[in-house]
């Protein structure tokens, strides 16, 4: 068996060593594509976003494992049970992690600099991704020092509401 393997290995090595790709010049062209679309929210996300318009943050509770998830979900990703119980959550929570974005790239929804963070609202069993704000972000060193002291945050609501995630303008340190 070993001898048969050696012959196959030598044959493959011979073929690889003898093969070279033909020389060819490749060119690339630049084209940016924008693809506008409409997103069908469905009843669960519609109710969640309508709650934000009323300055309320809703999650859904799983009847089997009792976990509360925010944003609200149609079914529990752990138990695969329908989530029909709605829970209003406090507007404060714990900061789990954060990132200062201070460079511009295509498709951003917000002009840099900004902080994007994972926030676990009180009484929730998962985190929510959102912005941190309420202080100057112009000096990365000062931002880092400030954020070292931040453990709790609170929602700050936008003046103008559109029934979307941006009805919460950002979360500020408390």
Backbone as a ProteinNet text record, in pm:
[ID]
protein_1_A
[PRIMARY]
XXXXXXXXXXXXXXXXXXXXXXXXXXXXXXXXXXXXXXXXXXXXXXXXXXXXXXXXXXXXXXXXXXXXXXXXXXXXXXXXXXXXXXXXXXXXXXXXXXXXXXXXXXXXXXXXXXXXXXXXXXXXXXXXXXXXXXXXXXXXXXXXXXXXXXXXXXXXXXXXXXXXXXXXXXXXXX
[TERTIARY]
82.3	0	87.2	192.5	280.9	348.7	388.6	454	358.8	230.3	129.9	110.3	106	90.8	210.1	331.2	452.7	449	402.7	394.8	296	181.8	81.7	137.6	201.4	259.3	365.5	453.7	557	496.1	390.1	322.1	260.8	194.9	133.4	241.9	351	459.7	516.6	533	585.5	492.4	361.2	265.7	267.7	277.4	278.2	405.4	520	646.3	653.5	590.3	593.9	494.4	397.4	291.5	325.1	305	315.1	197.7	147.5	38.1	92.1	15.3	60.4	65.8	162.5	174.3	61.3	-8.3	-121.6	-134.8	-166.8	-185.3	-332.8	-358.8	-496.2	-521.9	-640.2	-680.4	-804.2	-823.8	-945.6	-1010.8	-1138.1	-1212.8	-1292	-1317.4	-1389.7	-1534.3	-1624.8	-1766.4	-1832.4	-1893.2	-1967.4	-2113.4	-2172.6	-2312.3	-2392.6	-2501.8	-2595.2	-2721.6	-2768.2	-2885.1	-2993.1	-3078.3	-3186	-3288	-3345	-3444.2	-3540.4	-3655.4	-3751.2	-3744.4	-3751.6	-3736.6	-3873.1	-3924.3	-4052.7	-4028.5	-4077.4	-4049.1	-4127.2	-4248.9	-4332.2	-4390	-4480.6	-4550.8	-4461.9	-4361.2	-4277.5	-4191.4	-4118.8	-4032.4	-4113.7	-4230.1	-4316.7	-4355.8	-4396.7	-4434.9	-4313.2	-4196.1	-4075.4	-4044.2	-4043.2	-4011.2	-4120.3	-4246.9	-4354.1	-4335.2	-4286.3	-4255.9	-4147.7	-4045	-3938.5	-3994.1	-4089.7	-4150.2	-4219.4	-4266.7	-4331.6	-4231.8	-4101.7	-3993.5	-4002.6	-4037.8	-4041.9	-3959.4	-3883.7	-3802.4	-3865.8	-3911.8	-3976.6	-3887.4	-3896.7	-3835.3	-3943.5	-3908.8	-4002.3	-3941.1	-4028	-3984.8	-4022.4	-3927.1	-3951.2	-4025.6	-4134.8	-4213.9	-4145.1	-4047.1	-3978.4	-3854.3	-3762.5	-3637.2	-3641.9	-3747.9	-3770.6	-3673.9	-3596.6	-3504.3	-3581.7	-3535.8	-3593.4	-3493.2	-3536	-3448.1	-3490.3	-3391.3	-3413.3	-3304.5	-3336.4	-3469.7	-3557.9	-3688	-3785.8	-3767.2	-3794.1	-3780.9	-3914.4	-3934.3	-4054.1	-4045.5	-3923	-3902.8	-3771.1	-3759.9	-3638.7	-3531.3	-3412.6	-3307.9	-3243.1	-3277.3	-3223.6	-3322.2	-3448.6	-3551.8	-3636.9	-3631.2	-3714.7	-3863.9	-3895.4	-4034.7	-4080.5	-4209.8	-4265.2	-4254.3	-4222.8	-4211.5	-4326.9	-4427.6	-4549.9	-4567.3	-4489.6	-4502.5	-4411.3	-4471.2	-4397	-4361.7	-4238.4	-4188.5	-4129.8	-4174.9	-4111.8	-3987	-3875.7	-3748.2	-3709.1	-3628	-3575	-3487.9	-3471.1	-3393.3	-3247.3	-3207.7	-3068.6	-3013	-2881.1	-2817.8	-2668.4	-2603.6	-2458.4	-2388.9	-2273.5	-2190.6	-2107	-2120.9	-2044	-1913.5	-1918.1	-1798.2	-1826.3	-1720.8	-1738.9	-1622.9	-1645.2	-1541.9	-1558.1	-1449.9	-1450.2	-1421.4	-1513	-1494.5	-1457.9	-1333.9	-1289	-1237.6	-1283.6	-1249.4	-1376.2	-1373.4	-1491.1	-1479.5	-1589.3	-1594.9	-1731.7	-1739.5	-1860.5	-1976.7	-2090.5	-2211.7	-2237.5	-2156.9	-2180.2	-2312.8	-2380	-2505.7	-2484.9	-2364.1	-2332.7	-2193.5	-2176.4	-2047	-1951.9	-1829.7	-1732.8	-1689.9	-1642.7	-1623.2	-1752.1	-1764.6	-1875.6	-1831.8	-1904.5	-1879.1	-1996.5	-1965.9	-2067.1	-2041.5	-2148.3	-2130.7	-2234.5	-2203.1	-2297.9	-2347.1	-2477.9	-2540.1	-2639.1	-2622.5	-2718.6	-2813.4	-2935.3	-3034.6	-3069.5	-3102.9	-3145	-3264.4	-3266.6	-3372.3	-3372.3	-3269.2	-3257.2	-3149.3	-3160	-3064.6	-2971.4	-2969.9	-2877.6	-2847.6	-2753.4	-2716.5	-2775.2	-2778.8	-2831.2	-2715.6	-2700.4	-2595.1	-2648.2	-2575.9	-2617.7	-2500.8	-2527	-2425.3	-2413.8	-2293.1	-2268.2	-2237	-2291.9	-2267.4	-2285.7	-2297.8	-2318.8	-2191	-2079.3	-1952.4	-1866.1	-1760	-1673.6	-1597.3	-1592.4	-1520.5	-1400	-1360.1	-1255	-1114.6	-1089.3	-956.8	-964.1	-910.8	-919.9	-863.7	-757.8	-700.5	-797.2	-861.4	-959.1	-1082.2	-1122	-1236.1	-1203.5	-1084.9	-1044	-1046.9	-993.2	-993.5	-1135.4	-1220	-1359.4	-1431.4	-1411.8	-1484.6	-1437.6	-1315.9	-1268.4	-1353.5	-1414.2	-1494.2	-1642.9	-1682.2	-1824.5	-1863	-1963	-2015.1	-2165.8	-2232.1	-2376.9	-2412.5	-2516.9	-2562.7	-2715	-2765.1	-2909	-2946.1	-3062.9	-3109.2	-3138.1	-3096.5	-3130.9	-3211.4	-3330.7	-3423.6	-3405.6	-3424.5	-3422.7	-3546.8	-3533.4	-3649.1	-3751.3	-3700	-3786.7	-3788.5	-3907.2	-3919.8	-3967.5	-3914.7	-3949.8	-3985	-4005.7	-4030.7	-3916.4	-3793.3	-3677.4	-3578	-3468.2	-3371.6	-3309.9	-3310.8	-3253.4	-3346.9	-3464.4	-3547.7	-3472.9	-3383.2	-3287.6	-3167	-3140.9	-3029	-2897.5	-2881.9	-2761.9	-2785.4	-2691.5	-2693.4	-2583.5	-2616.2	-2516.5	-2472.7	-2349.5	-2302.5	-2384.1	-2411.1	-2480.6	-2389.3
-119.1	0	126.2	125.5	241.1	266.8	158	171.3	233.4	192.9	246.2	396.3	432.8	573.8	655.4	600.3	670.3	695.6	598.4	616.3	727.3	727.2	830.5	967.5	974.6	1100.3	1151.3	1062.3	1102.7	1148.2	1081.1	1116.7	1256.7	1284	1416.3	1522.9	1493.8	1590.4	1620.5	1517.9	1535.9	1626.4	1602.3	1683.8	1828.7	1849.6	1985.8	2058.9	1991.3	2055.7	2089.4	2008.8	2031.8	2138.3	2172.3	2264.9	2407.8	2500.6	2642.9	2714.4	2814.5	2891.7	2978	2993.9	3081.7	3225.5	3298.6	3439.1	3517.1	3593.6	3670.4	3794.8	3904.6	4028.6	4041.7	4063.6	4079.3	4225.1	4270.4	4405.8	4400	4503.7	4514.7	4647.6	4651.4	4774.6	4803.1	4927.9	4966.8	4997.6	4944.6	4974.1	4960.3	5068.7	5064.5	5040.5	4948	4914.6	4951	5018.2	5048.3	4970.7	4898	4813.8	4851.1	4947.7	4983.1	4868.8	4852	4747	4784.4	4720.9	4734.5	4608.6	4626.8	4517.6	4488.5	4367.9	4327.7	4291.1	4374.3	4356.6	4242.9	4221.3	4120.7	4175.1	4101.3	4152.7	4172.4	4086.9	4097.9	4223	4242.2	4359.9	4488.1	4480.3	4598.2	4643.7	4549.6	4586	4638.7	4576.2	4622.9	4767	4798	4932.8	5033.8	4992	5081.5	5117.6	5024.5	5053.3	5159	5150.8	5251	5389.9	5396.9	5526.4	5586.6	5500.2	5544.6	5553.3	5542.7	5546.3	5431.6	5314	5191.8	5085.9	5007.8	4901.1	4768.2	4693.8	4565.8	4449.8	4344.8	4218	4111.6	3991.8	3880.1	3773.6	3705	3602.7	3463.9	3371.5	3232.4	3162.7	3095.2	3027.4	2900.7	2849.3	2727.1	2756.2	2839.5	2866.4	2996.5	3075.6	3199.5	3312.3	3298.9	3404.5	3519.3	3642	3761.4	3813.1	3824.6	3865.5	4000.4	4083.7	4214.1	4237.7	4283.3	4308.9	4184.2	4210.6	4102.7	4001.3	3875.7	3766.6	3693.5	3632.7	3553.9	3418.4	3363	3234.3	3236.9	3146.8	3138.5	3063.1	3122.1	3054.3	2938.5	2923.3	2813.9	2696.7	2727.7	2623.4	2602.9	2697.8	2698.4	2704.5	2764.1	2784.1	2921.8	2932.7	3063.8	3155	3280	3378.3	3476.2	3457.4	3536.9	3634.6	3620.5	3710.1	3831.3	3949.9	4074.2	4130.8	4182.5	4237.3	4375.1	4476.1	4607.4	4606.8	4645.8	4642.7	4781.1	4785	4914.3	4975.3	5105.9	5176	5190.6	5123.3	5121.2	4980.8	4973.5	4843.8	4852.4	4739.3	4728	4728.5	4794.4	4797.6	4669.6	4589.3	4464.4	4483.6	4554.6	4583.1	4702.3	4766	4883.4	4896.8	4978.4	5005.1	5148.4	5224.4	5359.9	5349.3	5397.4	5400.2	5542.8	5562.9	5698.6	5710.3	5622.9	5632.1	5612.7	5665.2	5661.9	5546.3	5477.3	5374.9	5378.7	5317.5	5320.4	5252.3	5316.5	5255.5	5281.3	5362.9	5390.9	5463.8	5432.1	5499.1	5623.4	5640.1	5753.2	5804.6	5936.2	5997	5977.2	5928.9	5911.1	6045.4	6049.6	5935	5897.7	5769.9	5721.6	5594.2	5561.6	5437.6	5345	5224.4	5119.4	5021.9	4972.9	4893.4	4781.4	4684.7	4579.8	4617.5	4632.1	4676.3	4570	4522.6	4427.5	4505.9	4526	4597.6	4515.5	4586.2	4517	4428.2	4309.4	4208.1	4141.1	4166.8	4100	3992.2	3891.2	3780.1	3781.6	3891.5	3906.7	4054.8	4086.3	4227	4285.9	4416.6	4496	4580.4	4589.3	4671.3	4812.3	4910.8	5049.6	5144	5272.8	5375.4	5421.8	5465.1	5531.4	5675.6	5769.6	5910.4	5994.6	6125.7	6218.4	6285.2	6259.5	6324.5	6330.3	6411.1	6432.7	6304.8	6277.5	6160.6	6201.8	6328.7	6379.8	6331.6	6298.6	6254.7	6107.9	6015.2	5871.9	5835.2	5902.2	5873.8	5907.7	6024.8	6065.7	5974.8	5933.7	5841.6	5711.2	5657.4	5531.8	5544.7	5653.6	5675.1	5688.9	5761.1	5777.4	5642.6	5565.1	5438.8	5334.4	5348.2	5256.3	5267.3	5383.8	5406.1	5377.5	5352.5	5333.4	5186.7	5163.6	5027.4	5025.3	5139.5	5147.4	5257.3	5232.1	5329.1	5338.3	5448.4	5473.5	5526	5485.5	5527.8	5677.4	5741.3	5880.2	5875.8	5931.6	5918.9	6031.6	5998.6	6098.2	6186.2	6311.8	6401.7	6360.8	6323.2	6282.2	6129.6	6071	5924	5872.2	5753.9	5692.8	5544	5497.7	5354.7	5268.9	5307.4	5225.5	5230.4	5159.3	5147.6	5282.7	5377.9	5509.7	5601.7	5551.4	5625.1	5638.2	5543.2	5559.6	5627.4	5753.6	5826.6	5760.6	5728.8	5663.1	5626.4	5560	5533.4	5618	5684.1	5768.7	5703.3	5727.8	5675.7	5733.2	5650.9	5698.2	5684.2
0	0	0	81.9	90.5	-43.9	-114.1	-243.9	-346.5	-341.2	-432.8	-406.4	-278.7	-242.4	-292.5	-277.8	-321.4	-472.2	-549.1	-694.5	-730.4	-663.1	-690.8	-652.1	-535.2	-488.1	-586.3	-635.1	-730.8	-862.3	-906.4	-1030.6	-1019	-905.6	-884.4	-878.3	-807	-795.2	-933.9	-1016.4	-1151	-1231.9	-1221.6	-1297	-1249.3	-1119.3	-1064.6	-1105.6	-1097.5	-1132.9	-1280.4	-1364.9	-1509.3	-1554.7	-1470.8	-1511.2	-1470.5	-1561.7	-1529.3	-1595.2	-1526.8	-1582.9	-1696	-1801.7	-1909.7	-1859.9	-1908.2	-1869.1	-1934.8	-1849.4	-1897.7	-1811.2	-1874.3	-1799.9	-1762.8	-1634	-1587.9	-1555.5	-1586.7	-1554.6	-1466.8	-1388.2	-1309.6	-1341.8	-1321.5	-1340.2	-1214.1	-1186.7	-1065.8	-1100.8	-1018.6	-1033.7	-898.1	-848.5	-723	-754.2	-682.7	-703.9	-580.3	-600.2	-492.2	-522.8	-423.5	-443.8	-343	-376.2	-284	-276.2	-158.6	-141.9	-30.5	-28.1	80.6	164.6	293.3	388.1	448.4	431.1	489.9	636	727	869.4	932.8	892	956.6	1086.4	1147.6	1265.6	1388.7	1409.4	1529.8	1525	1416.1	1407.8	1393.5	1330.8	1322.2	1461.8	1546.3	1684.3	1761.6	1742.9	1810	1771.1	1640.5	1593.7	1629.1	1629.3	1673.7	1820.6	1899.9	2040.3	2053.2	1969.2	1973.1	1942.8	1852.8	1819.2	1941.4	2030.8	2155.5	2271.5	2240.4	2338.8	2439.4	2388.6	2468.5	2397	2475	2417.3	2457.6	2357.3	2381.7	2341.3	2418.3	2383.4	2388.7	2352.3	2363.7	2453.9	2529.9	2624.3	2571.1	2581.7	2542.7	2656	2622.4	2726	2776.9	2701.8	2743.3	2828.3	2778.4	2851.4	2930.9	2912.6	2987.5	2951.4	2844.7	2803.1	2738	2765.4	2704	2602.2	2476.9	2368.3	2311.6	2285.9	2227.2	2122	2001.9	1949.7	1958.4	1960	1971.5	1858.7	1889.8	1792.4	1778.3	1665.4	1639.6	1708.5	1712.4	1778.1	1853.4	1951.8	2032	1954	1934.4	1858.6	1935.4	2062.9	2143	2146.6	2174.9	2190.6	2065.4	1974.2	1852.7	1885.4	1999.3	2039.4	1992.2	1958.1	1924.5	2046.1	2021.8	2130.8	2117.1	2198.1	2188	2303	2411.3	2526.3	2508.2	2512.1	2496.2	2633	2645.6	2770.7	2743.2	2819.7	2808.4	2895.7	2835.8	2906.2	2956.1	3063.1	3108.3	2998.6	3002.4	2900.9	2939.9	3046.7	3091.1	3079.7	3066.8	3058.4	3079.3	3061.3	3079.6	2944.8	2942.6	2823	2820.3	2714.4	2705.1	2628.9	2517.8	2439.5	2349.5	2299.7	2215.4	2118	2014.4	1914.5	1864	1868.6	1813.6	1664.3	1584.1	1439	1402.9	1357.1	1325.7	1182.2	1095.7	954	872.5	752.4	666.2	567.5	544.5	441.2	373.6	260.1	177.5	249.9	250.9	304.3	451.7	517.4	658.9	677.7	789.5	819.9	905.7	955.7	1042.1	1007.1	1015.2	984.9	1103.6	1078.6	1187.4	1245.6	1367.5	1455	1529	1560.7	1642.8	1713.6	1819.1	1892.5	1868.1	1826.2	1813.4	1928.1	1989.8	2111.2	2121	2203.3	2242.8	2381.6	2395.1	2518.6	2564.1	2686.4	2742.9	2832.7	2783.8	2862.8	2986.8	3095.8	3218	3184.8	3241.6	3225.2	3088.1	3005.5	2875.2	2884.9	2800.3	2800.8	2680.3	2606.9	2494.3	2479.8	2395.9	2379.8	2251.9	2249.8	2139.4	2086.4	1956.6	1896.3	1874.1	1925.5	1904.5	1929.5	1912.8	1927.4	2072.5	2110.3	2238.2	2204.4	2281	2253.3	2377.6	2353	2462.2	2510.6	2443.7	2478	2352.6	2358.3	2241.9	2205.7	2076.3	2025.8	1940.4	1947.3	1858.9	1895.2	2021.7	2065	2107.4	2025.4	2058.2	2195.3	2239	2370.5	2482.6	2470.7	2572.2	2568.5	2449	2436.7	2507.9	2484.9	2548.5	2701.1	2752.6	2897.5	2952.1	2880.5	2921.9	2922.2	2815.9	2802.8	2903.8	2955.4	3059.9	3185.7	3205.8	3326.3	3304.6	3181	3150.4	3166.9	3250.2	3262.3	3240.3	3263.5	3248.7	3148.8	3070.7	2971.1	2973.7	2917.4	2911.8	2773.6	2723.4	2591.1	2587.8	2478.4	2448.6	2319.4	2322.2	2210	2109.1	1983	1875.4	1887.8	1847.1	1850.2	1744.7	1628.8	1518	1510.7	1511.7	1513.1	1376.5	1338.4	1210.1	1224.5	1346.5	1372.1	1318.4	1353.3	1318.5	1434.3	1422.3	1531.2	1567.1	1473.9	1498	1576.5	1617.4	1712.5	1845	1872.5	1981.4	1916.4	1953.8	1892.6	1928.8	2057.9	2109.2	2255	2314.1	2457.7	2520.4	2632.4	2699.7	2830.2	2870.5	2999.1	3114.5	3215.9	3336.5	3457.2
[MASK]
++++++++++++++++++++++++++++++++++++++++++++++++++++++++++++++++++++++++++++++++++++++++++++++++++++++++++++++++++++++++++++++++++++++++++++++++++++++++++++++++++++++++++++++

